């Protein structure tokens, strides 16, 4: 069968067009990642100072015990280390729950946006979903600068989350549809997300103002929108929806950039028929099929694993201000350090197996969490800060490595019939964890030791659950959910992340 993958190969595979495409097509990840990360900065509390000799609070560790004392002073001000939504609307003490609510509202928007983005991308085109969301992010972030209340800001953060979800749901799909299969796996391993969030941390370090950061997000969203005038629509989308003339124009554009002869355009109709049949076959499966007896355990265990991984990362991310040391340095380390660990995880996965890598990283994360609990309960107040911060950043690094192993592991467990659905289900579980995480932030919502007891137990139970899964390294990949070969456990692939 003559498929789009074969056509792309005949057009030169990964060439000049794909290089330009990746540079421009992944620009929306900038506003997408920054839109999620803004609340990690927004929840930062730089501390406050009261006018008087008995109240001088400048460290976060003193704030919880000084709320009652602070009420006796009429004149108090936040320290000028940063301007955040905490300092803007005094979201401390009895009002501290409001910042967590705003973060949860935003993550709810991301969850709904991920679903809406996929639907919009399938109905109206990948570019419409991605670049339309970028355009709306420009507007939403500019309006957010002029927020006059935390309620108004919460509503705007919901819509920013919605647009972020649309971008993240469609961006990889769009770029992958122009790439040969081997290059998709390579692009997955590029540190696009880590690089984007690290740039955000540097930007936050320089600006230290939530309004200015929203202006920066609006600017990068505008930059990400502008390539819409050069980037073509997905050939797969155009072919499936019968826009053959437009699809042929895209083929000619790629051929011109690669200096290749233009293939016979009549083949596009045959490709359209093949892609349409494939689409209809996939549409016959629903999320209920993930609970078929052949894959039910995989669905529950991996969904739980994604939930635990996301909860661990977001609890630490939203609680960065609770860690000792400079907040902005901690944020940069939080975003930048995990990527090398993911590369190490990929090496372990390739050399020793998917199951071993995932289980090992979950177990180490649990050990680190338990060590933090011991430090918090046993160490003196002056000596517990630095070890806790180092271990928390270490947990985040291990969690990122576990993400890499889990994605590959899950990709090989599920049959092709339901692989996209399985990824969607696991992603939804992770988004649910992101909604819950702001209410479990160390020192904000829970004592530090309690927050990490929760993490340790969740990570340990994930380790135990993963032990029940079969190893997939070197096993044949299955294509069908129902028709399984005797003696072969269900192993399937997907190359999304």
C-alpha positions in Angstrom: 0.0 0.0 0.0 1.2 3.5 -0.9 1.0 5.4 2.3 1.9 8.9 3.4 5.0 7.5 5.1 6.2 6.1 1.8 5.4 9.4 0.1 7.5 11.3 2.6 10.3 8.9 2.1 10.2 9.5 -1.7 10.2 13.2 -1.1 13.6 12.9 0.6 12.7 11.8 4.1 14.0 14.2 6.7 15.4 17.1 4.8 15.4 20.9 4.6 11.6 21.1 4.9 11.5 19.0 8.1 14.3 21.1 9.7 12.4 24.3 9.1 9.2 22.6 10.1 10.6 21.5 13.5 12.1 24.9 14.2 8.8 26.7 13.5 6.4 23.9 14.4 7.7 23.5 17.9 7.6 27.2 18.7 4.1 26.8 20.3 5.7 24.7 23.0 7.2 27.9 24.3 3.9 29.6 25.2 2.5 26.2 26.1 5.2 25.3 28.7 5.4 28.9 30.0 1.6 29.0 30.4 1.8 25.9 32.7 4.9 27.1 34.6 3.6 30.6 35.4 1.7 29.4 38.4 4.8 27.8 39.9 6.1 31.4 40.0 2.7 32.8 40.9 2.5 30.8 44.1 5.9 32.1 45.3 5.7 33.9 48.6 8.7 36.2 49.1 7.8 36.8 52.7 6.7 40.0 54.5 7.9 42.6 57.0 5.9 44.1 59.8 6.4 47.6 61.1 7.6 47.0 64.6 10.3 45.4 66.7 8.5 42.1 67.4 7.6 41.1 63.9 10.2 40.8 61.2 9.4 37.9 58.9 11.5 37.5 55.8 11.8 33.7 55.5 9.1 31.4 54.3 9.8 29.0 57.2 8.6 31.6 59.7 5.4 32.6 57.9 3.1 29.8 59.1 3.8 30.6 62.8 3.6 34.4 62.3 0.1 34.7 60.8 -1.6 35.3 64.1 1.1 37.7 65.1 0.8 39.5 61.7 -2.9 40.3 62.4 -1.9 42.5 65.3 0.0 44.8 63.0 -1.7 47.3 60.7 1.4 48.1 58.7 3.1 45.2 57.0 4.5 44.8 53.5 5.7 42.0 51.4 9.4 41.8 50.7 10.4 43.1 47.2 12.2 39.9 46.1 9.4 39.4 43.6 5.9 40.5 42.6 3.6 37.5 42.4 -0.2 36.9 42.7 0.5 36.2 46.4 1.8 39.7 46.9 -0.7 41.3 44.5 -3.8 40.1 46.5 -2.2 39.1 49.8 -3.0 35.4 49.4 -1.4 34.3 52.7 -2.6 32.8 55.9 -6.4 32.4 55.8 -6.4 33.3 52.1 -3.6 31.0 51.1 -6.0 28.4 49.7 -6.9 30.9 46.9 -3.6 30.5 45.1 -4.0 26.7 45.1 -7.5 27.1 43.8 -6.2 29.2 40.9 -3.6 26.6 40.0 -6.3 23.9 40.1 -8.6 25.9 37.9 -5.8 26.4 35.4 -5.0 22.7 35.3 -8.7 21.9 34.8 -8.5 24.1 31.8 -5.4 22.1 30.6 -7.4 18.9 31.0 -10.4 20.1 29.0 -8.2 21.8 26.4 -6.3 18.6 25.7 -9.6 16.9 24.8 -10.9 19.9 22.9 -7.6 20.4 21.0 -7.6 16.8 19.7 -11.2 17.2 18.5 -10.6 20.6 16.9 -7.4 19.3 15.3 -9.3 16.3 13.8 -12.3 18.4 12.6 -10.8 21.7 11.5 -7.1 21.0 11.1 -3.9 20.9 13.2 -2.9 24.4 12.4 -6.3 25.7 13.5 -6.0 24.1 16.8 -2.3 25.0 17.4 -2.0 28.5 16.0 -5.6 29.5 16.9 -4.7 28.7 20.5 -1.5 30.7 20.2 -3.5 33.7 19.0 -5.9 33.4 21.8 -3.1 33.0 24.3 -1.8 36.4 23.2 -5.1 38.0 24.0 -5.6 36.1 27.3 -2.2 36.9 28.7 -2.5 40.6 27.7 -5.8 40.7 29.5 -4.3 38.9 32.5 -1.8 41.7 33.0 -4.7 44.0 33.9 -6.5 41.6 36.3 -8.1 43.6 39.1 -9.0 40.6 41.4 -7.9 37.1 42.1 -11.3 35.9 40.8 -10.8 37.6 37.5 -7.3 36.2 37.3 -8.6 32.6 38.0 -11.0 32.9 35.1 -8.3 34.0 32.8 -6.0 31.2 34.0 -8.7 28.7 33.1 -8.7 29.9 29.5 -4.9 30.1 29.4 -4.9 26.5 30.6 -7.5 25.6 28.0 -5.4 27.1 25.2 -2.2 25.4 26.6 -4.1 22.0 26.5 -5.0 22.5 22.9 -1.4 23.3 21.9 0.0 20.3 23.8 -2.5 17.9 22.4 -1.9 18.7 18.8 1.7 20.0 18.5 3.5 16.6 18.5 0.8 15.1 16.2 1.3 17.9 13.6 5.0 17.7 13.5 5.1 13.9 13.5 2.9 13.7 10.5 5.7 15.2 8.3 8.4 13.0 9.7 9.7 9.5 8.7 9.1 7.0 11.4 12.7 6.7 12.6 13.0 10.5 13.1 9.8 10.6 15.2 11.6 8.6 17.9 14.6 10.8 17.6 12.6 14.0 18.0 10.8 12.6 21.1 14.2 12.6 22.9 15.0 16.2 22.0 15.0 18.3 25.2 12.3 20.7 23.8 10.2 20.8 27.0 13.2 21.1 29.3 14.8 23.8 27.2 11.5 25.8 27.0 10.9 25.6 30.8 14.5 26.4 31.6 14.2 29.6 29.5 11.1 30.4 31.4 13.0 30.0 34.7 15.7 32.4 33.4 13.0 34.8 32.3 11.3 34.7 35.7 14.7 35.2 37.4 15.2 38.3 35.3 11.7 39.8 35.5 10.5 38.7 38.9 7.1 40.2 38.2 3.9 38.2 37.3 2.5 40.9 35.0 5.8 41.2 33.1 5.9 37.4 32.7 2.4 37.4 31.3 3.6 40.0 28.8 6.6 37.7 27.9 4.2 34.8 27.4 2.0 36.9 25.1 5.1 37.9 23.1 6.4 34.3 22.6 2.8 33.2 21.8 2.8 35.9 19.1 6.1 34.6 17.8 4.7 31.1 17.7 1.6 32.3 15.8 3.5 34.1 13.0 4.8 30.9 11.2 1.1 30.0 10.5 1.6 31.9 7.2 4.4 29.6 6.0 3.6 26.3 7.7 1.4 24.0 5.6 -1.6 22.0 7.0 -1.0 18.4 7.7 -1.1 16.3 4.5 -2.8 13.5 6.5 -5.6 15.8 7.6 -6.0 17.2 4.1 -6.1 13.7 2.5 -8.5 12.3 5.0 -10.9 15.2 4.6 -10.8 15.2 0.8 -8.8 18.4 0.3 -6.6 16.7 -2.4 -5.6 19.9 -4.2 -4.3 21.5 -1.0 -2.5 18.2 -0.2 -0.8 18.2 -3.6 0.3 21.8 -3.0 2.0 20.7 0.2 3.7 17.8 -1.7 5.0 20.3 -4.3 6.3 22.6 -1.6 8.3 19.8 0.0 9.6 18.6 -3.3 10.7 22.1 -4.2 12.6 22.5 -0.9 14.2 19.1 -1.3 14.9 19.6 -5.0 13.1 16.3 -5.7 10.8 15.6 -8.7 7.1 15.9 -7.8 5.4 12.5 -7.5 2.4 11.7 -9.6 -0.4 13.7 -7.8 -3.0 11.1 -8.7 -1.6 8.9 -5.9 -3.0 11.3 -3.3 -6.5 10.0 -3.9 -5.3 6.5 -3.2 -3.6 7.7 0.0 -6.7 9.5 1.0 -8.7 6.3 0.7 -6.2 4.3 2.8 -6.0 7.0 5.5 -9.8 7.2 5.7 -10.1 3.5 6.1 -7.5 3.5 8.9 -9.3 6.4 10.6 -12.6 4.6 10.5 -11.0 1.4 11.9 -9.6 3.4 14.8 -12.9 5.1 15.4 -14.5 1.7 16.2 -12.6 1.6 19.5 -13.6 3.6 22.7 -12.1 4.1 26.1 -14.2 1.2 27.3 -11.9 -1.1 25.3 -9.1 -0.2 27.6 -10.8 -2.3 30.2 -11.0 -5.4 28.0 -9.6 -8.4 30.0 -6.5 -8.5 27.7 -5.3 -5.0 28.7 -7.3 -4.1 31.9 -4.4 -4.5 34.2 -2.1 -2.4 32.0 -4.7 0.4 31.9 -5.1 0.5 35.7 -1.4 0.1 36.6 -0.1 2.6 34.0 -2.9 5.1 34.6 -2.0 4.9 38.3 1.7 5.3 37.5 1.1 8.4 35.4 -1.0 9.8 38.2 1.7 9.3 40.8 4.5 10.7 38.6 2.5 13.9 37.8 1.4 14.3 41.4 5.1 14.0 42.6 6.4 16.5 40.0 3.6 19.1 40.6 3.7 18.9 44.4 7.4 19.7 44.3 7.0 22.3 41.5 4.2 24.2 43.2 6.0 24.0 46.5 9.4 25.3 45.3 9.1 28.3 47.6 8.9 25.9 50.6 12.5 24.6 49.8 15.5 26.3 51.3 17.8 28.3 49.1 17.1 30.8 46.4 13.7 30.2 44.8 14.8 31.1 41.3 17.8 28.9 41.4 15.6 26.1 42.7 13.2 26.7 39.8 16.0 26.6 37.3 17.3 23.3 38.7 13.8 21.9 38.8 13.4 22.5 35.1 16.9 21.9 33.8 18.3 18.9 35.6 15.6 16.2 34.8 16.5 15.9 31.1 19.9 14.2 31.6 18.2 11.7 33.9 15.8 10.9 31.1 18.7 10.1 28.8 20.1 7.8 31.4 16.7 6.2 31.8 16.6 5.6 28.1 20.0 3.9 28.3 18.8 1.6 31.1 15.6 0.9 29.2 17.5 -0.1 26.1 20.1 -2.1 27.9 18.3 -3.8 30.8 14.6 -3.5 30.0 11.6 -1.2 30.5 10.2 -2.9 33.6 13.5 -2.8 35.5 14.1 0.9 34.7 10.6 2.0 35.7 10.6 -0.1 38.9 14.1 1.0 39.9 13.3 4.7 39.5 10.0 4.4 41.4 11.8 2.6 44.2 14.6 5.2 44.4 12.0 8.0 44.4 10.2 6.4 47.3 13.5 6.0 49.2 14.3 9.7 48.7 10.8 10.7 49.9 11.2 8.5 53.1 14.6 10.0 53.7 13.0 13.5 53.6 10.4 12.4 56.1 13.2 11.2 58.5 15.1 14.4 58.0 12.1 16.5 58.8 11.2 14.5 61.9 14.8 14.0 63.3 17.1 16.8 62.2 17.3 20.2 63.8 15.5 23.2 62.3 18.8 24.7 61.1 20.1 21.6 59.4 17.0 20.1 57.7 16.6 22.7 54.9 19.5 21.9 52.5 19.1 18.1 52.6 15.4 18.4 52.0 15.9 20.7 49.0 18.6 18.5 47.5 16.5 15.4 47.9 13.3 17.0 46.6 15.1 18.1 43.4 16.5 14.6 43.2 13.0 13.1 43.4 12.0 15.4 40.5 14.9 14.1 38.5 14.1 10.5 39.2 10.5 11.1 38.4 11.5 12.5 35.0 13.5 9.4 34.3 10.5 7.3 35.4 8.4 9.2 32.9 10.7 8.2 30.0 10.7 4.6 31.0 7.0 4.5 31.6 6.1 6.1 28.3 8.2 3.5 26.4 6.9 0.7 28.6 3.3 1.7 28.0 3.9 2.1 24.3 4.9 -1.5 24.0 2.2 -3.0 26.3 -0.9 -1.7 24.5 -2.0 -3.0 21.1 -2.0 -0.6 18.2 -5.8 -0.7 18.1 -6.0 1.2 21.4 -2.6 2.8 21.8 -3.7 6.3 21.2 -6.6 5.8 23.6 -4.3 4.4 26.2 -2.1 7.5 25.9 -5.1 9.7 26.2 -6.3 7.9 29.3 -2.9 8.0 31.0 -2.6 11.7 30.1 -6.0 12.4 31.7 -4.8 10.6 34.9 -1.7 12.9 34.9 -3.9 16.0 34.4 -6.1 14.9 37.3 -3.1 14.7 39.5 -2.0 18.2 38.4 -5.4 19.5 39.6 -5.0 17.9 43.0 -1.3 18.7 43.5 -1.7 22.4 44.4 -3.7 21.4 47.5 -1.0 19.0 48.7 2.0 21.5 48.5 4.6 21.0 51.3 4.4 23.6 54.0 1.4 25.4 52.3 -1.3 22.8 52.7 0.5 20.1 54.6 3.5 19.8 56.9 6.6 18.9 54.9 6.9 15.4 56.4 3.2 14.6 55.7 3.5 15.7 52.0 6.5 13.4 51.5 4.9 10.5 53.4 2.1 10.7 50.8 4.6 10.8 47.9 6.7 7.9 49.4 3.6 5.6 49.8 2.3 6.4 46.3 5.7 5.8 44.7 6.2 2.6 46.7 2.7 1.2 45.6 3.5 2.2 42.0 6.8 0.2 42.3 4.8 -2.8 43.6 2.2 -2.5 40.8 4.8 -2.3 38.1 6.3 -5.5 39.3 3.1 -7.3 38.2 3.6 -6.2 34.5 5.5 -8.3 32.0 8.8 -7.2 30.5 8.4 -6.0 26.9 12.1 -5.7 25.8 12.7 -7.9 22.8 9.1 -9.1 22.6 7.0 -9.0 19.4 4.7 -6.1 19.1 1.0 -6.9 18.8 -1.4 -5.1 16.5 -4.9 -6.3 17.6 -6.7 -6.0 20.9 -8.9 -9.1 20.6 -6.8 -11.5 18.4 -3.7 -12.2 20.5 -1.2 -14.9 19.8 -1.2 -17.8 22.3 1.7 -17.5 24.8 2.5 -13.9 24.0 1.4 -11.3 26.4 0.0 -8.1 25.0 2.8 -5.8 23.9 2.2 -2.9 21.6 3.9 0.3 20.5 3.1 4.0 20.3 5.7 6.8 19.8 4.1 9.7 21.5 5.4 11.3 24.7 
